[in-house]
């Protein structure tokens, strides 16, 4: 499949998840108020939707019904949206722009932004309760998401990241932070689809796990690179924020060229796991390869 076809597929799936999210908000939160407006503002503000794309790509590779994948894609994107709201707060990264627009606390106010993030987190678990499958599988999906976004996942990684400011970290410490802060939710987007598939073997689930780990590492390394050499207009937020916050980054530890090489290595390792998947995994391959060439 040519790159143009993958780009069209990206657009198709981005439109699919955006429609699902908008419809869910309309159907379940139809009585609008300031809080729901803030939730909608952040959740429907666009973006690459990398995590939902991963869920759809994994569904393709496992031969699953995309109507079930919608719920997983939505749940991880809701968690991601909540995390961005909180990351941008003055107590965290103190950012004014996100995706080229005012951040939630700037658009509304700090208290509303905190509550919008809290409500989006709760909504993510509400979405998973609606998956039409065995209740035991639903429980496993909820447990996976809990672990991925809690103290031993994304929130724990964010905490370690804040503690690392003004410190010089070792590479292993950096890897651990980003496995949790960024990688855990990326892993959930992939592994939860495997949980949904009753035919998914242990070998296949391990392949998904290794793919997601390497994808997450490549994603974060390139994020750090773009914070130095990226275009603020393309990225939609100021660059150099990591340096401004005195955070350790991959380029600071490894150098820019070595960071780019490390991202490519992780991308290739992710792709190497696809041979273990039962159906067409070309879209997962494309996403892993896209990482190392992205500009935003």
C-alpha angles and dihedrals in degrees: 000000000000124000091251089059090051091049089052089050090051090053092047094051094042088054090046095054093041090053092047092050094047092047092048092052092047094048100041102029102033095142100081124210136154093281094050090045089055091048091050092045092058100034096047098039093108124236131158094295089215094165095053089045088055091051092051092044091051090049089054091050091051096040095241131156108266090215088072093043088058090073094051092045090051095047095053092045091052090052090047092050092050091049092052092051090053094041090057095052120114090248091057123029095337096218125170098194133054122172089349093303135096112279117250096260090049093047093046119002138284097263093049090049092053091050092045089055091048092050094048090052090054091046091056091063092043088058092053092054087064096059107122100231143092109318090231089060090049089055090051091050092051091047091051093051092046091055093044097054102031138076093303092045137029099346091047090051092050090051092052090047091055091047090052094062112119090014131107107231130202118238093253090054091051091050091051093050094051095042084063105031098044108003100055096064092042087053090050091054089058105031096046089062088055090052089052092055111082089197095054109121126211089252091054093046090051090051090052090049093052092044091052093046093053093041090053093049093049090047094053095044091053089047089058091047092050090050085067106033103019128112111249091212092054095042093046097226137065117284123223094045092129091055090045090053092047093240125160112245136183093254090050091054102033105020127248099278094045089050091054090049091049091052091051090049092052091046091054091047090052091052091049090064094060094081088076095060120099102223140034107317097173092114092054087049091052093050092051092049093044090060096071094051100042121123098194 
